[in-house]
Amino acid sequence: MSAAVTQLARTLDQELLALSRGASLECLACGEFVMRLRGVLACSECRTLLADGREVPDIVLPRAAEAS
């Protein structure tokens, strides 16, 4: 019996690509949903920001309790 082994876990590069193109909405740090604010992906729970390039814009994030 020969079965193909399929990789279940994705690499960090794959996770970042999925997050940046909108295929995933899950924060890589805490697992909560992220929101897109002024071109930056932001998590209101753990305050993580994912920005393109080296400059990160000043963004005021609502607290998780305020966002719901």
N, CA, C, O and CB atoms as a CASP TS submission, in Angstrom:
PFRMAT TS
TARGET T0000
AUTHOR 0000-0000-0000
METHOD Language model
MODEL 1
PARENT N/A
ATOM      1  N   MET     1       0.844  -1.181   0.000  1.00  0.00           N
ATOM      2  CA  MET     1       0.000   0.000   0.000  1.00  0.00           C
ATOM      3  C   MET     1       0.886   1.239   0.000  1.00  0.00           C
ATOM      4  O   MET     1       1.738   1.398   0.874  1.00  0.00           O
ATOM      5  CB  MET     1      -0.958   0.001   1.219  1.00  0.00           C
ATOM      6  N   SER     2       0.690   2.095  -0.956  1.00  0.00           N
ATOM      7  CA  SER     2       1.493   3.314  -1.082  1.00  0.00           C
ATOM      8  C   SER     2       0.568   4.519  -1.002  1.00  0.00           C
ATOM      9  O   SER     2      -0.376   4.650  -1.781  1.00  0.00           O
ATOM     10  CB  SER     2       2.302   3.324  -2.418  1.00  0.00           C
ATOM     11  N   ALA     3       0.852   5.387  -0.058  1.00  0.00           N
ATOM     12  CA  ALA     3       0.029   6.585   0.107  1.00  0.00           C
ATOM     13  C   ALA     3       0.920   7.822   0.033  1.00  0.00           C
ATOM     14  O   ALA     3       2.042   7.826   0.539  1.00  0.00           O
ATOM     15  CB  ALA     3      -0.748   6.546   1.456  1.00  0.00           C
ATOM     16  N   ALA     4       0.413   8.845  -0.591  1.00  0.00           N
ATOM     17  CA  ALA     4       1.160  10.101  -0.677  1.00  0.00           C
ATOM     18  C   ALA     4       1.005  10.873   0.626  1.00  0.00           C
ATOM     19  O   ALA     4      -0.088  10.958   1.186  1.00  0.00           O
ATOM     20  CB  ALA     4       0.676  10.957  -1.881  1.00  0.00           C
ATOM     21  N   VAL     5       2.095  11.425   1.091  1.00  0.00           N
ATOM     22  CA  VAL     5       2.081  12.221   2.319  1.00  0.00           C
ATOM     23  C   VAL     5       1.876  13.682   1.938  1.00  0.00           C
ATOM     24  O   VAL     5       2.602  14.225   1.105  1.00  0.00           O
ATOM     25  CB  VAL     5       3.406  12.033   3.140  1.00  0.00           C
ATOM     26  N   THR     6       0.896  14.300   2.545  1.00  0.00           N
ATOM     27  CA  THR     6       0.590  15.695   2.273  1.00  0.00           C
ATOM     28  C   THR     6       0.960  16.545   3.478  1.00  0.00           C
ATOM     29  O   THR     6       0.622  16.214   4.614  1.00  0.00           O
ATOM     30  CB  THR     6      -0.898  15.871   1.918  1.00  0.00           C
ATOM     31  N   GLN     7       1.654  17.638   3.216  1.00  0.00           N
ATOM     32  CA  GLN     7       2.043  18.537   4.289  1.00  0.00           C
ATOM     33  C   GLN     7       0.825  19.328   4.753  1.00  0.00           C
ATOM     34  O   GLN     7       0.130  19.937   3.940  1.00  0.00           O
ATOM     35  CB  GLN     7       3.175  19.487   3.831  1.00  0.00           C
ATOM     36  N   LEU     8       0.564  19.318   6.073  1.00  0.00           N
ATOM     37  CA  LEU     8      -0.594  20.028   6.613  1.00  0.00           C
ATOM     38  C   LEU     8      -0.241  21.439   7.069  1.00  0.00           C
ATOM     39  O   LEU     8      -1.033  22.365   6.894  1.00  0.00           O
ATOM     40  CB  LEU     8      -1.188  19.250   7.772  1.00  0.00           C
ATOM     41  N   ALA     9       0.930  21.606   7.646  1.00  0.00           N
ATOM     42  CA  ALA     9       1.333  22.913   8.164  1.00  0.00           C
ATOM     43  C   ALA     9       1.949  23.753   7.050  1.00  0.00           C
ATOM     44  O   ALA     9       2.698  23.248   6.214  1.00  0.00           O
ATOM     45  CB  ALA     9       2.330  22.754   9.332  1.00  0.00           C
ATOM     46  N   ARG    10       1.618  25.044   7.054  1.00  0.00           N
ATOM     47  CA  ARG    10       2.196  25.951   6.070  1.00  0.00           C
ATOM     48  C   ARG    10       3.406  26.654   6.679  1.00  0.00           C
ATOM     49  O   ARG    10       3.495  26.813   7.897  1.00  0.00           O
ATOM     50  CB  ARG    10       1.145  26.985   5.583  1.00  0.00           C
ATOM     51  N   THR    11       4.327  27.069   5.830  1.00  0.00           N
ATOM     52  CA  THR    11       5.502  27.787   6.309  1.00  0.00           C
ATOM     53  C   THR    11       5.120  29.230   6.621  1.00  0.00           C
ATOM     54  O   THR    11       4.038  29.692   6.258  1.00  0.00           O
ATOM     55  CB  THR    11       6.648  27.734   5.265  1.00  0.00           C
ATOM     56  N   LEU    12       6.017  29.929   7.293  1.00  0.00           N
ATOM     57  CA  LEU    12       5.775  31.331   7.614  1.00  0.00           C
ATOM     58  C   LEU    12       5.615  32.162   6.349  1.00  0.00           C
ATOM     59  O   LEU    12       4.762  33.049   6.292  1.00  0.00           O
ATOM     60  CB  LEU    12       6.913  31.888   8.468  1.00  0.00           C
ATOM     61  N   ASP    13       6.424  31.884   5.338  1.00  0.00           N
ATOM     62  CA  ASP    13       6.301  32.603   4.070  1.00  0.00           C
ATOM     63  C   ASP    13       4.926  32.400   3.448  1.00  0.00           C
ATOM     64  O   ASP    13       4.331  33.344   2.927  1.00  0.00           O
ATOM     65  CB  ASP    13       7.385  32.149   3.096  1.00  0.00           C
ATOM     66  N   GLN    14       4.421  31.172   3.500  1.00  0.00           N
ATOM     67  CA  GLN    14       3.094  30.892   2.952  1.00  0.00           C
ATOM     68  C   GLN    14       2.007  31.596   3.754  1.00  0.00           C
ATOM     69  O   GLN    14       1.050  32.115   3.179  1.00  0.00           O
ATOM     70  CB  GLN    14       2.833  29.387   2.930  1.00  0.00           C
ATOM     71  N   GLU    15       2.146  31.618   5.064  1.00  0.00           N
ATOM     72  CA  GLU    15       1.160  32.299   5.924  1.00  0.00           C
ATOM     73  C   GLU    15       1.153  33.797   5.658  1.00  0.00           C
ATOM     74  O   GLU    15       0.085  34.402   5.562  1.00  0.00           O
ATOM     75  CB  GLU    15       1.461  32.032   7.415  1.00  0.00           C
ATOM     76  N   LEU    16       2.334  34.406   5.537  1.00  0.00           N
ATOM     77  CA  LEU    16       2.418  35.845   5.271  1.00  0.00           C
ATOM     78  C   LEU    16       1.828  36.188   3.906  1.00  0.00           C
ATOM     79  O   LEU    16       1.137  37.197   3.764  1.00  0.00           O
ATOM     80  CB  LEU    16       3.877  36.317   5.347  1.00  0.00           C
ATOM     81  N   LEU    17       2.094  35.368   2.920  1.00  0.00           N
ATOM     82  CA  LEU    17       1.547  35.600   1.584  1.00  0.00           C
ATOM     83  C   LEU    17       0.026  35.492   1.593  1.00  0.00           C
ATOM     84  O   LEU    17      -0.658  36.318   0.989  1.00  0.00           O
ATOM     85  CB  LEU    17       2.142  34.603   0.581  1.00  0.00           C
ATOM     86  N   ALA    18      -0.502  34.487   2.268  1.00  0.00           N
ATOM     87  CA  ALA    18      -1.961  34.321   2.353  1.00  0.00           C
ATOM     88  C   ALA    18      -2.599  35.499   3.082  1.00  0.00           C
ATOM     89  O   ALA    18      -3.670  35.962   2.691  1.00  0.00           O
ATOM     90  CB  ALA    18      -2.315  33.002   3.070  1.00  0.00           C
ATOM     91  N   LEU    19      -1.958  35.980   4.125  1.00  0.00           N
ATOM     92  CA  LEU    19      -2.471  37.118   4.891  1.00  0.00           C
ATOM     93  C   LEU    19      -2.423  38.388   4.052  1.00  0.00           C
ATOM     94  O   LEU    19      -3.385  39.156   4.044  1.00  0.00           O
ATOM     95  CB  LEU    19      -1.665  37.308   6.190  1.00  0.00           C
ATOM     96  N   SER    20      -1.325  38.618   3.351  1.00  0.00           N
ATOM     97  CA  SER    20      -1.174  39.856   2.580  1.00  0.00           C
ATOM     98  C   SER    20      -2.102  39.919   1.373  1.00  0.00           C
ATOM     99  O   SER    20      -2.524  41.009   0.988  1.00  0.00           O
ATOM    100  CB  SER    20       0.256  40.003   2.120  1.00  0.00           C
ATOM    101  N   ARG    21      -2.429  38.784   0.768  1.00  0.00           N
ATOM    102  CA  ARG    21      -3.323  38.813  -0.393  1.00  0.00           C
ATOM    103  C   ARG    21      -4.797  38.666  -0.009  1.00  0.00           C
ATOM    104  O   ARG    21      -5.665  38.709  -0.880  1.00  0.00           O
ATOM    105  CB  ARG    21      -2.941  37.712  -1.360  1.00  0.00           C
ATOM    106  N   GLY    22      -5.088  38.496   1.274  1.00  0.00           N
ATOM    107  CA  GLY    22      -6.468  38.438   1.734  1.00  0.00           C
ATOM    108  C   GLY    22      -7.064  37.049   1.790  1.00  0.00           C
ATOM    109  O   GLY    22      -8.251  36.898   2.077  1.00  0.00           O
ATOM    110  N   ALA    23      -6.257  36.023   1.518  1.00  0.00           N
ATOM    111  CA  ALA    23      -6.766  34.650   1.568  1.00  0.00           C
ATOM    112  C   ALA    23      -6.935  34.178   3.006  1.00  0.00           C
ATOM    113  O   ALA    23      -7.693  33.245   3.273  1.00  0.00           O
ATOM    114  CB  ALA    23      -5.827  33.705   0.815  1.00  0.00           C
ATOM    115  N   SER    24      -6.237  34.817   3.922  1.00  0.00           N
ATOM    116  CA  SER    24      -6.355  34.496   5.342  1.00  0.00           C
ATOM    117  C   SER    24      -6.611  35.790   6.094  1.00  0.00           C
ATOM    118  O   SER    24      -6.063  36.832   5.734  1.00  0.00           O
ATOM    119  CB  SER    24      -5.072  33.774   5.879  1.00  0.00           C
ATOM    120  N   LEU    25      -7.427  35.740   7.124  1.00  0.00           N
ATOM    121  CA  LEU    25      -7.700  36.908   7.960  1.00  0.00           C
ATOM    122  C   LEU    25      -7.306  36.646   9.406  1.00  0.00           C
ATOM    123  O   LEU    25      -7.781  37.322  10.319  1.00  0.00           O
ATOM    124  CB  LEU    25      -9.179  37.291   7.879  1.00  0.00           C
ATOM    125  N   GLU    26      -6.441  35.666   9.611  1.00  0.00           N
ATOM    126  CA  GLU    26      -6.065  35.257  10.961  1.00  0.00           C
ATOM    127  C   GLU    26      -4.714  35.850  11.338  1.00  0.00           C
ATOM    128  O   GLU    26      -3.748  35.737  10.584  1.00  0.00           O
ATOM    129  CB  GLU    26      -6.026  33.723  11.073  1.00  0.00           C
ATOM    130  N   CYS    27      -4.649  36.482  12.506  1.00  0.00           N
ATOM    131  CA  CYS    27      -3.407  37.050  13.021  1.00  0.00           C
ATOM    132  C   CYS    27      -2.409  35.925  13.275  1.00  0.00           C
ATOM    133  O   CYS    27      -2.756  34.905  13.870  1.00  0.00           O
ATOM    134  CB  CYS    27      -3.662  37.864  14.321  1.00  0.00           C
ATOM    135  N   LEU    28      -1.173  36.111  12.824  1.00  0.00           N
ATOM    136  CA  LEU    28      -0.155  35.081  12.995  1.00  0.00           C
ATOM    137  C   LEU    28       0.326  34.983  14.439  1.00  0.00           C
ATOM    138  O   LEU    28       0.870  33.954  14.839  1.00  0.00           O
ATOM    139  CB  LEU    28       1.020  35.357  12.082  1.00  0.00           C
ATOM    140  N   ALA    29       0.133  36.038  15.222  1.00  0.00           N
ATOM    141  CA  ALA    29       0.606  36.035  16.610  1.00  0.00           C
ATOM    142  C   ALA    29      -0.415  35.442  17.580  1.00  0.00           C
ATOM    143  O   ALA    29      -0.056  34.654  18.456  1.00  0.00           O
ATOM    144  CB  ALA    29       0.948  37.447  17.039  1.00  0.00           C
ATOM    145  N   CYS    30      -1.698  35.822  17.425  1.00  0.00           N
ATOM    146  CA  CYS    30      -2.680  35.391  18.428  1.00  0.00           C
ATOM    147  C   CYS    30      -3.862  34.608  17.864  1.00  0.00           C
ATOM    148  O   CYS    30      -4.614  34.000  18.627  1.00  0.00           O
ATOM    149  CB  CYS    30      -3.199  36.584  19.151  1.00  0.00           C
ATOM    150  N   GLY    31      -4.040  34.611  16.538  1.00  0.00           N
ATOM    151  CA  GLY    31      -5.119  33.835  15.940  1.00  0.00           C
ATOM    152  C   GLY    31      -6.431  34.574  15.785  1.00  0.00           C
ATOM    153  O   GLY    31      -7.393  34.009  15.264  1.00  0.00           O
ATOM    154  N   GLU    32      -6.500  35.826  16.223  1.00  0.00           N
ATOM    155  CA  GLU    32      -7.727  36.608  16.064  1.00  0.00           C
ATOM    156  C   GLU    32      -7.820  37.161  14.647  1.00  0.00           C
ATOM    157  O   GLU    32      -6.863  37.060  13.879  1.00  0.00           O
ATOM    158  CB  GLU    32      -7.780  37.759  17.092  1.00  0.00           C
ATOM    159  N   PHE    33      -8.963  37.743  14.295  1.00  0.00           N
ATOM    160  CA  PHE    33      -9.137  38.336  12.976  1.00  0.00           C
ATOM    161  C   PHE    33      -8.337  39.629  12.871  1.00  0.00           C
ATOM    162  O   PHE    33      -8.205  40.366  13.847  1.00  0.00           O
ATOM    163  CB  PHE    33     -10.625  38.599  12.692  1.00  0.00           C
ATOM    164  N   VAL    34      -7.807  39.899  11.686  1.00  0.00           N
ATOM    165  CA  VAL    34      -7.107  41.150  11.431  1.00  0.00           C
ATOM    166  C   VAL    34      -8.011  42.072  10.636  1.00  0.00           C
ATOM    167  O   VAL    34      -8.974  41.625  10.013  1.00  0.00           O
ATOM    168  CB  VAL    34      -5.779  40.905  10.681  1.00  0.00           C
ATOM    169  N   MET    35      -7.698  43.360  10.659  1.00  0.00           N
ATOM    170  CA  MET    35      -8.436  44.342   9.870  1.00  0.00           C
ATOM    171  C   MET    35      -7.439  45.121   9.022  1.00  0.00           C
ATOM    172  O   MET    35      -6.266  45.243   9.375  1.00  0.00           O
ATOM    173  CB  MET    35      -9.268  45.300  10.785  1.00  0.00           C
ATOM    174  N   ARG    36      -7.915  45.638   7.918  1.00  0.00           N
ATOM    175  CA  ARG    36      -7.055  46.416   7.018  1.00  0.00           C
ATOM    176  C   ARG    36      -7.351  47.888   7.254  1.00  0.00           C
ATOM    177  O   ARG    36      -8.473  48.348   7.040  1.00  0.00           O
ATOM    178  CB  ARG    36      -7.285  46.025   5.508  1.00  0.00           C
ATOM    179  N   LEU    37      -6.327  48.630   7.701  1.00  0.00           N
ATOM    180  CA  LEU    37      -6.452  50.059   7.960  1.00  0.00           C
ATOM    181  C   LEU    37      -5.357  50.794   7.205  1.00  0.00           C
ATOM    182  O   LEU    37      -4.175  50.574   7.469  1.00  0.00           O
ATOM    183  CB  LEU    37      -6.375  50.364   9.480  1.00  0.00           C
ATOM    184  N   ARG    38      -5.722  51.653   6.283  1.00  0.00           N
ATOM    185  CA  ARG    38      -4.766  52.470   5.516  1.00  0.00           C
ATOM    186  C   ARG    38      -3.611  51.645   4.947  1.00  0.00           C
ATOM    187  O   ARG    38      -2.454  52.058   5.018  1.00  0.00           O
ATOM    188  CB  ARG    38      -4.207  53.580   6.397  1.00  0.00           C
ATOM    189  N   GLY    39      -3.924  50.492   4.391  1.00  0.00           N
ATOM    190  CA  GLY    39      -2.907  49.658   3.759  1.00  0.00           C
ATOM    191  C   GLY    39      -2.089  48.810   4.702  1.00  0.00           C
ATOM    192  O   GLY    39      -1.127  48.171   4.277  1.00  0.00           O
ATOM    193  N   VAL    40      -2.447  48.787   5.976  1.00  0.00           N
ATOM    194  CA  VAL    40      -1.739  48.001   6.979  1.00  0.00           C
ATOM    195  C   VAL    40      -2.690  46.958   7.534  1.00  0.00           C
ATOM    196  O   VAL    40      -3.849  47.266   7.810  1.00  0.00           O
ATOM    197  CB  VAL    40      -1.177  48.902   8.116  1.00  0.00           C
ATOM    198  N   LEU    41      -2.223  45.739   7.701  1.00  0.00           N
ATOM    199  CA  LEU    41      -3.008  44.713   8.379  1.00  0.00           C
ATOM    200  C   LEU    41      -2.741  44.832   9.865  1.00  0.00           C
ATOM    201  O   LEU    41      -1.586  44.838  10.292  1.00  0.00           O
ATOM    202  CB  LEU    41      -2.664  43.281   7.855  1.00  0.00           C
ATOM    203  N   ALA    42      -3.798  44.928  10.657  1.00  0.00           N
ATOM    204  CA  ALA    42      -3.645  45.173  12.085  1.00  0.00           C
ATOM    205  C   ALA    42      -4.549  44.248  12.890  1.00  0.00           C
ATOM    206  O   ALA    42      -5.674  43.956  12.485  1.00  0.00           O
ATOM    207  CB  ALA    42      -3.954  46.638  12.414  1.00  0.00           C
ATOM    208  N   CYS    43      -4.051  43.794  14.022  1.00  0.00           N
ATOM    209  CA  CYS    43      -4.823  42.971  14.951  1.00  0.00           C
ATOM    210  C   CYS    43      -5.161  43.826  16.167  1.00  0.00           C
ATOM    211  O   CYS    43      -4.266  44.328  16.846  1.00  0.00           O
ATOM    212  CB  CYS    43      -4.033  41.678  15.367  1.00  0.00           C
ATOM    213  N   SER    44      -6.441  43.987  16.437  1.00  0.00           N
ATOM    214  CA  SER    44      -6.849  44.817  17.576  1.00  0.00           C
ATOM    215  C   SER    44      -6.675  44.096  18.908  1.00  0.00           C
ATOM    216  O   SER    44      -6.715  44.728  19.963  1.00  0.00           O
ATOM    217  CB  SER    44      -8.299  45.246  17.415  1.00  0.00           C
ATOM    218  N   GLU    45      -6.484  42.795  18.871  1.00  0.00           N
ATOM    219  CA  GLU    45      -6.316  42.022  20.108  1.00  0.00           C
ATOM    220  C   GLU    45      -4.888  42.120  20.639  1.00  0.00           C
ATOM    221  O   GLU    45      -4.680  42.513  21.787  1.00  0.00           O
ATOM    222  CB  GLU    45      -6.683  40.552  19.870  1.00  0.00           C
ATOM    223  N   CYS    46      -3.905  41.767  19.815  1.00  0.00           N
ATOM    224  CA  CYS    46      -2.510  41.761  20.274  1.00  0.00           C
ATOM    225  C   CYS    46      -1.711  42.949  19.760  1.00  0.00           C
ATOM    226  O   CYS    46      -0.528  43.075  20.075  1.00  0.00           O
ATOM    227  CB  CYS    46      -1.834  40.484  19.845  1.00  0.00           C
ATOM    228  N   ARG    47      -2.341  43.833  18.963  1.00  0.00           N
ATOM    229  CA  ARG    47      -1.738  45.070  18.465  1.00  0.00           C
ATOM    230  C   ARG    47      -0.634  44.846  17.435  1.00  0.00           C
ATOM    231  O   ARG    47       0.206  45.727  17.248  1.00  0.00           O
ATOM    232  CB  ARG    47      -1.185  45.853  19.613  1.00  0.00           C
ATOM    233  N   THR    48      -0.608  43.700  16.763  1.00  0.00           N
ATOM    234  CA  THR    48       0.382  43.402  15.745  1.00  0.00           C
ATOM    235  C   THR    48       0.044  44.138  14.457  1.00  0.00           C
ATOM    236  O   THR    48      -1.120  44.206  14.063  1.00  0.00           O
ATOM    237  CB  THR    48       0.467  41.891  15.497  1.00  0.00           C
ATOM    238  N   LEU    49       1.064  44.691  13.798  1.00  0.00           N
ATOM    239  CA  LEU    49       0.892  45.366  12.519  1.00  0.00           C
ATOM    240  C   LEU    49       1.723  44.666  11.460  1.00  0.00           C
ATOM    241  O   LEU    49       2.850  44.248  11.727  1.00  0.00           O
ATOM    242  CB  LEU    49       1.284  46.853  12.621  1.00  0.00           C
ATOM    243  N   LEU    50       1.179  44.537  10.269  1.00  0.00           N
ATOM    244  CA  LEU    50       1.904  44.004   9.126  1.00  0.00           C
ATOM    245  C   LEU    50       1.819  45.042   8.028  1.00  0.00           C
ATOM    246  O   LEU    50       0.760  45.259   7.439  1.00  0.00           O
ATOM    247  CB  LEU    50       1.330  42.619   8.659  1.00  0.00           C
ATOM    248  N   ALA    51       2.964  45.690   7.755  1.00  0.00           N
ATOM    249  CA  ALA    51       3.005  46.774   6.777  1.00  0.00           C
ATOM    250  C   ALA    51       3.971  46.426   5.664  1.00  0.00           C
ATOM    251  O   ALA    51       4.928  45.682   5.875  1.00  0.00           O
ATOM    252  CB  ALA    51       3.406  48.102   7.442  1.00  0.00           C
ATOM    253  N   ASP    52       3.724  46.961   4.486  1.00  0.00           N
ATOM    254  CA  ASP    52       4.600  46.761   3.343  1.00  0.00           C
ATOM    255  C   ASP    52       5.705  47.815   3.390  1.00  0.00           C
ATOM    256  O   ASP    52       5.419  49.005   3.520  1.00  0.00           O
ATOM    257  CB  ASP    52       3.805  46.837   2.002  1.00  0.00           C
ATOM    258  N   GLY    53       6.938  47.397   3.287  1.00  0.00           N
ATOM    259  CA  GLY    53       8.057  48.327   3.315  1.00  0.00           C
ATOM    260  C   GLY    53       8.608  48.506   4.724  1.00  0.00           C
ATOM    261  O   GLY    53       8.274  47.763   5.647  1.00  0.00           O
ATOM    262  N   ARG    54       9.453  49.503   4.855  1.00  0.00           N
ATOM    263  CA  ARG    54      10.117  49.734   6.144  1.00  0.00           C
ATOM    264  C   ARG    54       9.402  50.757   7.014  1.00  0.00           C
ATOM    265  O   ARG    54       9.568  50.748   8.234  1.00  0.00           O
ATOM    266  CB  ARG    54      11.532  50.187   5.913  1.00  0.00           C
ATOM    267  N   GLU    55       8.618  51.629   6.419  1.00  0.00           N
ATOM    268  CA  GLU    55       7.936  52.659   7.189  1.00  0.00           C
ATOM    269  C   GLU    55       6.555  52.172   7.622  1.00  0.00           C
ATOM    270  O   GLU    55       5.764  51.688   6.812  1.00  0.00           O
ATOM    271  CB  GLU    55       7.818  53.955   6.370  1.00  0.00           C
ATOM    272  N   VAL    56       6.291  52.310   8.901  1.00  0.00           N
ATOM    273  CA  VAL    56       4.999  51.906   9.453  1.00  0.00           C
ATOM    274  C   VAL    56       4.223  53.177   9.801  1.00  0.00           C
ATOM    275  O   VAL    56       4.682  53.975  10.619  1.00  0.00           O
ATOM    276  CB  VAL    56       5.174  50.977  10.717  1.00  0.00           C
ATOM    277  N   PRO    57       3.061  53.371   9.193  1.00  0.00           N
ATOM    278  CA  PRO    57       2.285  54.584   9.493  1.00  0.00           C
ATOM    279  C   PRO    57       1.732  54.547  10.909  1.00  0.00           C
ATOM    280  O   PRO    57       1.502  53.479  11.476  1.00  0.00           O
ATOM    281  CB  PRO    57       1.135  54.749   8.490  1.00  0.00           C
ATOM    282  N   ASP    58       1.521  55.748  11.475  1.00  0.00           N
ATOM    283  CA  ASP    58       0.894  55.840  12.793  1.00  0.00           C
ATOM    284  C   ASP    58      -0.585  55.514  12.655  1.00  0.00           C
ATOM    285  O   ASP    58      -1.322  56.197  11.944  1.00  0.00           O
ATOM    286  CB  ASP    58       1.094  57.254  13.420  1.00  0.00           C
ATOM    287  N   ILE    59      -1.001  54.476  13.335  1.00  0.00           N
ATOM    288  CA  ILE    59      -2.392  54.030  13.264  1.00  0.00           C
ATOM    289  C   ILE    59      -2.925  53.880  14.676  1.00  0.00           C
ATOM    290  O   ILE    59      -2.269  53.304  15.545  1.00  0.00           O
ATOM    291  CB  ILE    59      -2.521  52.690  12.476  1.00  0.00           C
ATOM    292  N   VAL    60      -4.108  54.400  14.893  1.00  0.00           N
ATOM    293  CA  VAL    60      -4.777  54.233  16.174  1.00  0.00           C
ATOM    294  C   VAL    60      -5.699  53.025  16.042  1.00  0.00           C
ATOM    295  O   VAL    60      -6.670  53.046  15.287  1.00  0.00           O
ATOM    296  CB  VAL    60      -5.574  55.530  16.591  1.00  0.00           C
ATOM    297  N   LEU    61      -5.377  51.976  16.789  1.00  0.00           N
ATOM    298  CA  LEU    61      -6.179  50.751  16.737  1.00  0.00           C
ATOM    299  C   LEU    61      -7.213  50.762  17.850  1.00  0.00           C
ATOM    300  O   LEU    61      -6.897  51.106  18.988  1.00  0.00           O
ATOM    301  CB  LEU    61      -5.282  49.499  16.850  1.00  0.00           C
ATOM    302  N   PRO    62      -8.432  50.393  17.535  1.00  0.00           N
ATOM    303  CA  PRO    62      -9.415  50.243  18.604  1.00  0.00           C
ATOM    304  C   PRO    62      -9.070  49.020  19.449  1.00  0.00           C
ATOM    305  O   PRO    62      -8.509  48.051  18.937  1.00  0.00           O
ATOM    306  CB  PRO    62     -10.847  50.119  18.023  1.00  0.00           C
ATOM    307  N   ARG    63      -9.390  49.056  20.700  1.00  0.00           N
ATOM    308  CA  ARG    63      -9.208  47.882  21.555  1.00  0.00           C
ATOM    309  C   ARG    63     -10.195  46.813  21.131  1.00  0.00           C
ATOM    310  O   ARG    63     -11.223  47.119  20.527  1.00  0.00           O
ATOM    311  CB  ARG    63      -9.392  48.239  23.058  1.00  0.00           C
ATOM    312  N   ALA    64      -9.893  45.566  21.442  1.00  0.00           N
ATOM    313  CA  ALA    64     -10.745  44.448  21.018  1.00  0.00           C
ATOM    314  C   ALA    64     -12.169  44.607  21.555  1.00  0.00           C
ATOM    315  O   ALA    64     -13.124  44.255  20.863  1.00  0.00           O
ATOM    316  CB  ALA    64     -10.148  43.110  21.493  1.00  0.00           C
ATOM    317  N   ALA    65     -12.329  45.126  22.765  1.00  0.00           N
ATOM    318  CA  ALA    65     -13.654  45.292  23.348  1.00  0.00           C
ATOM    319  C   ALA    65     -14.430  46.388  22.613  1.00  0.00           C
ATOM    320  O   ALA    65     -15.653  46.306  22.498  1.00  0.00           O
ATOM    321  CB  ALA    65     -13.544  45.624  24.849  1.00  0.00           C
ATOM    322  N   GLU    66     -13.727  47.417  22.113  1.00  0.00           N
ATOM    323  CA  GLU    66     -14.381  48.506  21.392  1.00  0.00           C
ATOM    324  C   GLU    66     -14.753  48.101  19.975  1.00  0.00           C
ATOM    325  O   GLU    66     -15.720  48.617  19.415  1.00  0.00           O
ATOM    326  CB  GLU    66     -13.483  49.726  21.358  1.00  0.00           C
ATOM    327  N   ALA    67     -13.985  47.171  19.386  1.00  0.00           N
ATOM    328  CA  ALA    67     -14.207  46.798  17.994  1.00  0.00           C
ATOM    329  C   ALA    67     -15.482  45.991  17.807  1.00  0.00           C
ATOM    330  O   ALA    67     -16.031  45.975  16.706  1.00  0.00           O
ATOM    331  CB  ALA    67     -13.029  46.013  17.478  1.00  0.00           C
ATOM    332  N   SER    68     -15.969  45.325  18.838  1.00  0.00           N
ATOM    333  CA  SER    68     -17.169  44.501  18.663  1.00  0.00           C
ATOM    334  C   SER    68     -18.437  45.247  18.911  1.00  0.00           C
ATOM    335  O   SER    68     -19.521  44.675  18.799  1.00  0.00           O
ATOM    336  CB  SER    68     -17.122  43.327  19.560  1.00  0.00           C
TER
END
